[in-house]
Amino acid sequence: MGIARDERAALCDLFAEIGPDQPTLCTGWLTRDLAAHLVIRERRPDAAPGILLPPLAGWTKRVQDGYAARPWPELVELIRTGPPWYVPGFLDEMINATEYFVHHEDVRRGAPDWEPRPPDGHRDAVLWAALSRTARLMLRRSPVGVVLRRSDGGLEITARRGPNTVIISGTPGELLLFAFGRDKVRLDFDGEQSSIGAVQGVTRGL
């Protein structure tokens, strides 16, 4: 199985276990809101553009709220069955591996007693490759240099060139979550304290 399919299945199992009204790391969203977002992203091309384009956000929110109001088992099943038939498996993996990993962690880490998952060689390789492609975009607003370093082997990504470089070390999953704007992560930061604070406080992600 691919990472997208693995993470989708695990997230749906977690959704079914904890229900529709649990907190997530997505500000203002309960689990039902996050589930509705995932359905729109995969099944409603008329509403999905508003996820990134503010002028269309109103329509997206109305559609999302409609899905969020559906019976919880029905909403979870829409996610579990995956994207429409015309989306081939390789494309699902390409566009959804990081999406489902990040949102699975948004739900896991919404609970107070979360812990990082154990390393997984295949998953970590996919996430590191994705981070290599996106780190510069996600950390483009940093006022200082940023280097992302794998704690399990020392491979590095220069995410941002600039003064007073901060080196951030951790597993690929933790580094990816940080680049996507999440703060509930287990990472080590090396650099001037003011520079570390600047990187941690900057708006990260799209």
C-alpha positions in Angstrom: 0.0 0.0 0.0 1.1 3.6 -0.6 1.5 6.2 2.1 -1.7 8.1 1.0 -3.8 4.9 1.3 -2.2 3.9 4.6 -2.7 7.3 6.2 -6.2 7.6 4.8 -7.2 4.3 6.4 -5.5 5.0 9.7 -7.1 8.4 9.9 -10.6 7.0 9.1 -10.1 4.4 11.9 -9.2 7.2 14.3 -12.2 9.3 13.2 -14.5 6.3 13.8 -12.9 5.8 17.2 -13.0 9.3 18.6 -16.1 10.8 16.9 -16.9 14.1 15.2 -16.4 16.7 18.0 -12.8 16.3 19.0 -10.2 19.1 18.6 -7.5 19.1 15.9 -4.4 21.2 15.2 -6.4 23.0 12.5 -7.4 26.3 14.2 -11.2 26.4 14.7 -11.8 22.9 13.3 -13.2 19.9 15.1 -12.8 16.5 13.6 -16.0 16.9 11.6 -14.7 20.1 10.0 -11.4 18.4 9.0 -13.3 15.4 7.6 -15.5 17.7 5.5 -12.4 19.5 4.2 -11.0 16.2 3.0 -14.2 15.3 1.2 -14.4 18.6 -0.6 -10.7 18.4 -1.6 -11.2 15.0 -3.3 -14.8 15.0 -4.4 -16.0 18.6 -5.0 -13.8 20.3 -7.7 -16.3 23.2 -7.8 -15.6 24.0 -4.1 -12.0 22.9 -3.7 -10.4 26.1 -5.2 -11.6 28.1 -2.3 -9.3 26.2 0.0 -6.4 28.3 -1.4 -8.2 31.3 -3.1 -9.8 33.7 -0.7 -12.3 35.2 -3.2 -13.8 31.7 -3.4 -13.6 30.8 0.3 -17.2 31.7 1.0 -18.6 29.0 -1.3 -16.1 26.5 0.0 -17.2 27.1 3.5 -20.9 26.7 2.7 -20.2 23.4 1.0 -17.9 22.3 3.8 -20.4 23.1 6.4 -23.0 21.1 4.5 -20.8 18.0 4.6 -19.8 18.6 8.2 -23.5 18.4 9.1 -23.9 14.9 7.6 -24.1 11.8 9.7 -20.6 11.0 11.0 -20.4 7.4 9.7 -21.4 8.6 6.2 -18.8 11.4 6.2 -16.0 9.0 7.3 -17.0 6.5 4.7 -16.7 9.2 1.9 -13.1 9.6 3.0 -12.4 5.9 3.5 -13.5 5.0 -0.1 -10.8 7.3 -1.5 -10.9 9.7 -4.5 -13.1 9.2 -7.5 -12.5 6.4 -9.9 -10.9 8.6 -12.4 -8.0 9.5 -10.1 -5.3 6.8 -10.6 -3.4 5.3 -7.7 -0.1 7.0 -8.6 -1.7 10.4 -8.7 -3.5 9.8 -5.4 -0.1 8.9 -3.9 1.6 12.0 -5.4 -0.9 14.5 -4.2 -2.3 13.0 -1.0 0.6 11.3 0.8 1.6 14.4 2.7 -1.9 15.7 3.0 -3.2 12.6 4.8 0.0 12.3 6.9 -0.3 15.9 8.1 -4.1 15.7 8.8 -3.7 12.3 10.5 -1.2 14.0 12.9 -3.6 17.0 13.2 -6.1 14.7 14.8 -3.6 12.5 16.8 -1.9 15.6 18.2 -5.2 17.3 19.0 -5.2 15.0 22.1 -3.1 16.1 25.1 -1.2 12.8 25.4 0.1 12.5 21.9 3.5 11.0 21.1 5.3 10.8 17.7 4.8 7.5 15.9 7.8 5.1 15.6 10.0 5.5 12.5 9.0 3.8 9.4 11.5 3.5 6.6 9.2 3.7 3.7 7.0 6.4 5.1 10.1 8.5 6.1 11.6 8.2 2.7 8.4 9.4 1.0 8.0 12.3 3.5 11.7 13.3 3.1 11.3 13.4 -0.7 8.2 15.5 -0.3 10.0 17.9 2.1 12.8 18.2 -0.4 10.4 19.5 -3.0 8.4 21.8 -0.7 10.6 23.1 2.1 11.7 26.2 0.2 8.1 27.2 -0.5 6.9 26.4 3.0 9.7 28.3 4.8 10.0 31.2 2.3 8.9 33.8 4.8 11.7 33.1 7.3 13.9 36.1 7.9 16.9 33.9 8.7 18.5 30.9 7.1 17.0 27.5 7.7 18.6 24.0 7.3 16.5 20.9 8.0 18.6 17.9 9.1 17.5 14.3 9.5 18.3 13.1 12.9 18.6 9.5 11.6 21.5 10.0 9.2 22.4 13.7 8.8 20.9 14.4 5.4 20.1 18.1 5.0 17.8 20.4 3.1 18.6 24.1 2.8 15.1 25.4 3.1 16.1 29.1 3.2 19.3 30.9 2.6 20.0 33.9 4.8 21.8 35.2 7.8 22.1 33.6 11.2 21.1 30.1 10.0 19.1 27.9 12.2 19.6 24.1 12.0 16.4 22.1 12.8 17.0 18.4 13.4 14.4 15.6 13.6 12.7 12.8 11.8 11.3 13.5 8.4 7.7 13.5 9.7 8.4 16.0 12.4 10.3 18.3 10.0 7.5 18.1 7.5 4.9 19.0 10.1 6.9 22.0 11.2 7.3 23.2 7.6 3.6 22.8 7.2 3.0 25.2 10.1 2.5 22.8 13.0 4.0 23.6 16.3 3.3 20.4 18.2 6.5 18.7 17.1 9.6 17.1 18.6 12.6 18.8 17.1 16.0 20.2 18.1 16.9 23.8 17.1 20.5 24.9 16.9 21.4 28.6 16.4 21.1 32.0 18.0 18.1 32.2 20.3 16.6 35.2 18.5 16.9 33.4 15.2 15.3 30.3 16.6 12.4 32.4 17.8 12.1 34.1 14.4 11.8 30.7 12.7 9.3 29.3 15.2 7.2 32.4 15.0 7.1 32.9 11.3 4.1 31.9 9.2 5.0 28.6 7.6 3.2 26.7 4.9 1.2 27.8 1.9 
